[in-house]
Amino acid sequence: MKFTELALKPEILAALEEMGYQDMTPIQEQAIPHILEGRDVLGMAETGSGKTSACGVPLAQLADPELNNVQALIIVPTRELALQYVEEVGKVAEQAGVATFAIFGGFDMSIQKAKLRHKVHILVATPGRLIDFLWNTDIIDLRQVRTVVLDEADEMLKMGFIEDVDFIMSCMLQEHQTLLFSATMPAEIERLTKAYLKDPVRIQLNRDQRAPQSLQHHFQHAGGDRFEALIQYLELETIEQAIIFCNSRDKGGTLYRDLRRKFPSIEFIHGGLEQDRRISIFNRFRDKQIRLMVATDVAGRGLDFSHVTHVINYDFPFNLEIYLHRTGRTGRMGRTGIALTLVTDHDLKNFNRLIAGNRIEPVWRGQAPDLGQASTRRARGGRQRQRDGGRGGSGGKRGARRKSPAA
């Protein structure tokens, strides 16, 4: 289905054409007509499926630019996702005279107050900063909000924002439409759905398809020398832009310093950077001023870098969810992308679990490892731990779940 088949304002259709949007993605095709009709929507879809525009297009269509009120409220877990929404929705809505703005922590509230006093029709907010405004100012009036969007709801749960979401929703006393998007549906998100959505249209595109079909999953057995394998790959592969993921800030910093000697167009993004610095790196990367970006998982979820052709897992992901979030930074909205994961001998025991859980077809670069031997070693290790079980309980620590270090 094409966007031109919807009864959209000419200004919005013109903006979509300038953005190169013609055919709708499955989530857009299934969600937008229902949103335009005023239905509540519960959406579950693969990463990179076009959820931002699935919200942005109908919200821009429904907003009245003549009214100086916030008419749509979009709640997101991170400031980076807030900025992405503002950029994407702003492009769609600007020609129609609909103003978008984002508020989030780590930024001067006085500047945000000045913008909010001017005119904002679609407000994007992180939960904490929105509550700061609601408690400490009288600038934001939610009484005219017609649509509330809760995006990345499962991520908000993990970050401890669910109580904040409950408070914000309690402030919405008028009749309104609610749209909830989540990659997974844990019990607490199901509770949100029952509490705040009325007879929602359920759109579940990720039930049988965990990985985008436009994404190619490549693996390379690096033995014990990942760095040399990475250097060769970066020198030989045709890469427009790539994100290189590490499991910790320390590892990322070391890799960044080593790569910078050979590849000058490179940056390092992690959770410890000042907000202005993070925004600057994201903007320069989005504008293609940076070719390579080393990242911890702060950049692994929800962000749409349209020019990213490759994602490289320098460190093997701790679990399937992290793998999906990282690799979802490429192959978005039908674009072709390549995800390369470097596999050391130590990682072989986790490889089969990753493949089975993601239901993907792995493509090995170079010589594939003997996965059967890895399974045999794992089985032998299990039998050895059973034999050692009565000797001081040493197997307990080895079997403990490995935790991801902070990004």
ChimeraX attribute file (.defattr): number of C-alpha atoms within 10 A of each C-alpha:
attribute: neighborCount
match mode: 1-to-1
recipient: residues
	/A:1	13
	/A:2	11
	/A:3	19
	/A:4	16
	/A:5	9
	/A:6	13
	/A:7	11
	/A:8	17
	/A:9	13
	/A:10	12
	/A:11	16
	/A:12	22
	/A:13	22
	/A:14	17
	/A:15	18
	/A:16	19
	/A:17	14
	/A:18	12
	/A:19	12
	/A:20	9
	/A:21	16
	/A:22	15
	/A:23	13
	/A:24	19
	/A:25	20
	/A:26	17
	/A:27	23
	/A:28	21
	/A:29	16
	/A:30	20
	/A:31	24
	/A:32	24
	/A:33	15
	/A:34	15
	/A:35	22
	/A:36	17
	/A:37	11
	/A:38	17
	/A:39	21
	/A:40	25
	/A:41	25
	/A:42	20
	/A:43	23
	/A:44	22
	/A:45	22
	/A:46	25
	/A:47	27
	/A:48	26
	/A:49	23
	/A:50	19
	/A:51	23
	/A:52	21
	/A:53	22
	/A:54	22
	/A:55	24
	/A:56	23
	/A:57	25
	/A:58	24
	/A:59	27
	/A:60	30
	/A:61	19
	/A:62	20
	/A:63	23
	/A:64	16
	/A:65	19
	/A:66	10
	/A:67	13
	/A:68	15
	/A:69	23
	/A:70	25
	/A:71	25
	/A:72	27
	/A:73	21
	/A:74	24
	/A:75	25
	/A:76	26
	/A:77	25
	/A:78	21
	/A:79	21
	/A:80	21
	/A:81	24
	/A:82	23
	/A:83	22
	/A:84	20
	/A:85	26
	/A:86	23
	/A:87	14
	/A:88	17
	/A:89	26
	/A:90	22
	/A:91	21
	/A:92	27
	/A:93	28
	/A:94	16
	/A:95	17
	/A:96	21
	/A:97	16
	/A:98	24
	/A:99	22
	/A:100	24
	/A:101	22
	/A:102	25
	/A:103	25
	/A:104	23
	/A:105	16
	/A:106	11
	/A:107	13
	/A:108	10
	/A:109	15
	/A:110	9
	/A:111	10
	/A:112	15
	/A:113	15
	/A:114	11
	/A:115	14
	/A:116	21
	/A:117	12
	/A:118	10
	/A:119	18
	/A:120	22
	/A:121	27
	/A:122	28
	/A:123	25
	/A:124	28
	/A:125	26
	/A:126	24
	/A:127	24
	/A:128	17
	/A:129	17
	/A:130	20
	/A:131	16
	/A:132	13
	/A:133	17
	/A:134	16
	/A:135	9
	/A:136	8
	/A:137	10
	/A:138	8
	/A:139	12
	/A:140	16
	/A:141	12
	/A:142	18
	/A:143	15
	/A:144	17
	/A:145	22
	/A:146	20
	/A:147	24
	/A:148	23
	/A:149	21
	/A:150	20
	/A:151	23
	/A:152	21
	/A:153	26
	/A:154	22
	/A:155	19
	/A:156	23
	/A:157	16
	/A:158	10
	/A:159	11
	/A:160	11
	/A:161	19
	/A:162	19
	/A:163	12
	/A:164	16
	/A:165	21
	/A:166	13
	/A:167	13
	/A:168	17
	/A:169	15
	/A:170	10
	/A:171	11
	/A:172	15
	/A:173	10
	/A:174	11
	/A:175	11
	/A:176	20
	/A:177	21
	/A:178	25
	/A:179	24
	/A:180	24
	/A:181	22
	/A:182	21
	/A:183	21
	/A:184	19
	/A:185	14
	/A:186	12
	/A:187	10
	/A:188	13
	/A:189	19
	/A:190	12
	/A:191	12
	/A:192	17
	/A:193	20
	/A:194	12
	/A:195	11
	/A:196	18
	/A:197	19
	/A:198	14
	/A:199	12
	/A:200	19
	/A:201	17
	/A:202	14
	/A:203	17
	/A:204	17
	/A:205	17
	/A:206	17
	/A:207	11
	/A:208	8
	/A:209	13
	/A:210	17
	/A:211	21
	/A:212	25
	/A:213	17
	/A:214	15
	/A:215	22
	/A:216	21
	/A:217	20
	/A:218	17
	/A:219	20
	/A:220	22
	/A:221	22
	/A:222	21
	/A:223	15
	/A:224	12
	/A:225	12
	/A:226	16
	/A:227	15
	/A:228	10
	/A:229	16
	/A:230	21
	/A:231	13
	/A:232	10
	/A:233	16
	/A:234	14
	/A:235	11
	/A:236	9
	/A:237	9
	/A:238	10
	/A:239	17
	/A:240	13
	/A:241	21
	/A:242	25
	/A:243	31
	/A:244	24
	/A:245	30
	/A:246	23
	/A:247	21
	/A:248	17
	/A:249	21
	/A:250	13
	/A:251	16
	/A:252	23
	/A:253	19
	/A:254	10
	/A:255	18
	/A:256	21
	/A:257	13
	/A:258	12
	/A:259	19
	/A:260	13
	/A:261	9
	/A:262	11
	/A:263	15
	/A:264	11
	/A:265	14
	/A:266	21
	/A:267	22
	/A:268	21
	/A:269	25
	/A:270	20
	/A:271	15
	/A:272	11
	/A:273	11
	/A:274	10
	/A:275	14
	/A:276	10
	/A:277	11
	/A:278	16
	/A:279	16
	/A:280	11
	/A:281	18
	/A:282	21
	/A:283	16
	/A:284	13
	/A:285	23
	/A:286	17
	/A:287	13
	/A:288	17
	/A:289	13
	/A:290	19
	/A:291	21
	/A:292	27
	/A:293	22
	/A:294	24
	/A:295	27
	/A:296	27
	/A:297	22
	/A:298	17
	/A:299	23
	/A:300	18
	/A:301	21
	/A:302	24
	/A:303	23
	/A:304	23
	/A:305	21
	/A:306	17
	/A:307	21
	/A:308	25
	/A:309	22
	/A:310	26
	/A:311	27
	/A:312	24
	/A:313	23
	/A:314	24
	/A:315	20
	/A:316	21
	/A:317	22
	/A:318	16
	/A:319	15
	/A:320	16
	/A:321	14
	/A:322	17
	/A:323	19
	/A:324	20
	/A:325	20
	/A:326	28
	/A:327	30
	/A:328	26
	/A:329	29
	/A:330	30
	/A:331	27
	/A:332	25
	/A:333	21
	/A:334	15
	/A:335	16
	/A:336	16
	/A:337	23
	/A:338	22
	/A:339	25
	/A:340	24
	/A:341	25
	/A:342	23
	/A:343	23
	/A:344	19
	/A:345	12
	/A:346	12
	/A:347	17
	/A:348	21
	/A:349	18
	/A:350	18
	/A:351	16
	/A:352	13
	/A:353	12
	/A:354	18
	/A:355	14
	/A:356	11
	/A:357	12
	/A:358	15
	/A:359	12
	/A:360	17
	/A:361	11
	/A:362	13
	/A:363	13
	/A:364	15
	/A:365	14
	/A:366	10
	/A:367	9
	/A:368	12
	/A:369	17
	/A:370	10
	/A:371	13
	/A:372	11
	/A:373	12
	/A:374	19
	/A:375	15
	/A:376	12
	/A:377	13
	/A:378	15
	/A:379	12
	/A:380	12
	/A:381	12
	/A:382	13
	/A:383	12
	/A:384	12
	/A:385	18
	/A:386	12
	/A:387	11
	/A:388	13
	/A:389	13
	/A:390	10
	/A:391	10
	/A:392	8
	/A:393	11
	/A:394	12
	/A:395	17
	/A:396	10
	/A:397	8
	/A:398	10
	/A:399	9
	/A:400	8
	/A:401	8
	/A:402	9
	/A:403	8
	/A:404	13
	/A:405	11
	/A:406	13
	/A:407	18
